[in-house]
């Protein structure tokens, strides 16, 4: 059954679900996305990934700064929707918006709720050393990712997986899940399951302070932070007075004062254990292997990273 939908999303993660809903034959009455933002050296306004994709497919795009005013709410209600699909949109949906579609607003969330409610579930899962995560569709309510779950898919987090790699694995998984969820609605209904009260954790937005590595932490915690924040925004440290992103690291032998280079090959002592830095990125340059970086940027043993 074809449903009349609004799609509300902003980043690249949300593009695959939108494309899947179009391919499944649903009518996308309008797409809502965050307004264009200044980007690049010239600070030219750049449309979001979802905005650009929707326009390329001939779909009306709306970019309100807020949905709290009566005018925006009336325009949304006038769409006469069966449902709205929300994927990393970036705006709070007031009750008037949540209540407007006949079947409600359905969210794709990139975690196994109630674990990692909030803005950064992909990065937080890796930074916490989780072995598993997934995607869920849920009916939205006024809480922060507290609505009842509709469908779920699980995925293992491989020991070397980065935040970028997990993002790329979960996006198509969410696309498949939302198509199956909408198909169940079209058949006349779907079972809902309230989230358990136990196991709630929150995935707060990644702050700038968190991206700086603290070498006093143990090596596994530091490695997980590097993985979770790679490739963006990227964990960083200072080397020879320069801010350098660390995109990949492996456990290594050795011990010493935290942050001290134990050799000339970027083996760095942590609070417990040590890490061999494998992929790094200097300011204004692309990612490079440690051997390539060291050819023009010596980091001799005894150098202290901060």
Secondary structure as GFF3:
##gff-version 3
##sequence-region A 1 306
A	DSSP	beta_strand	4	9	.	.	.	ID=ss1
A	DSSP	three_ten_helix	12	14	.	.	.	ID=ss2
A	DSSP	alpha_helix	15	23	.	.	.	ID=ss3
A	DSSP	beta_strand	27	32	.	.	.	ID=ss4
A	DSSP	beta_strand	37	39	.	.	.	ID=ss5
A	DSSP	beta_strand	44	46	.	.	.	ID=ss6
A	DSSP	alpha_helix	49	56	.	.	.	ID=ss7
A	DSSP	beta_strand	61	62	.	.	.	ID=ss8
A	DSSP	alpha_helix	70	77	.	.	.	ID=ss9
A	DSSP	beta_strand	83	87	.	.	.	ID=ss10
A	DSSP	alpha_helix	95	100	.	.	.	ID=ss11
A	DSSP	beta_strand	105	109	.	.	.	ID=ss12
A	DSSP	beta_strand	117	118	.	.	.	ID=ss13
A	DSSP	alpha_helix	121	127	.	.	.	ID=ss14
A	DSSP	beta_strand	132	139	.	.	.	ID=ss15
A	DSSP	beta_strand	149	156	.	.	.	ID=ss16
A	DSSP	alpha_helix	163	186	.	.	.	ID=ss17
A	DSSP	beta_strand	202	203	.	.	.	ID=ss18
A	DSSP	three_ten_helix	208	211	.	.	.	ID=ss19
A	DSSP	alpha_helix	219	228	.	.	.	ID=ss20
A	DSSP	beta_strand	235	239	.	.	.	ID=ss21
A	DSSP	beta_strand	242	252	.	.	.	ID=ss22
A	DSSP	beta_strand	267	269	.	.	.	ID=ss23
A	DSSP	beta_strand	274	282	.	.	.	ID=ss24
A	DSSP	beta_strand	288	289	.	.	.	ID=ss25
A	DSSP	alpha_helix	290	295	.	.	.	ID=ss26
###
